[in-house]
């Protein structure tokens, strides 16, 4: 089971909420951030998490109590009632530029969202696998180069977040796709990563394929995965 949600930070001004609903860790993160835009994104990711949990279990208590496993994966302290059955619930958060993203699942999950920025991608061999560098060398269109690089990046980032190891493993050491993984490291585990396109997102007014890339990683392919773009209306009466 995967449920993922996306929110533009500009929607926050239309969402009525009390900061006391946030977990202690989230409040600390918001306090540490200096830029107002970043504060909004930091708030938005946990609002998405709360929304996701309320859709599964309307009785979930706020503020959320969150714990981190030894592996680095994040989940709620208490089990969540899903379809009448209590179970542990994992989650992962990400944000980039204007958008925040959240994924929840009954198993460890990784999510990454990135804005395709105007930056040089000619010297990305530390991030890309040697086979990805080779592919990139044949792409002549600068915009296509950027898109390809960011698709590789969100794939790798969501994979590493699924493992819970962050950047302890160098991204250039592996290449992962929906059906295979190329690596010389025996300790890396097989995972399923999917890069989402706009037609796979409910309410997809956001032109996902033009300016952003997002990937979700789980242990196996989840046939019932759902991703939705939310607006302020979705939060009406939620808190």
Secondary structure, 3 states (H helix, E strand, C coil): CEEEEEEEHHHHHHCCCCHHHCCHHHHHHHHHCCCHHHHHHHHHHHHHHHHHHHHHCCCCCCCCCEEECCCCCEEECCCEEECCEEECCEEEEEEECCEEEEEEECCCCEEEEEECCCCCCCCCCCCCCHHHHHHHHCCCCHHHHHHHHHHHHHHHHHHHHHHCCHHHCCHHHEEECCCCEEECCCCCCCCEEEECCHHHEECCCCCHHHHEEEEEEECCCCCCCEEEEECHHHHCCCC
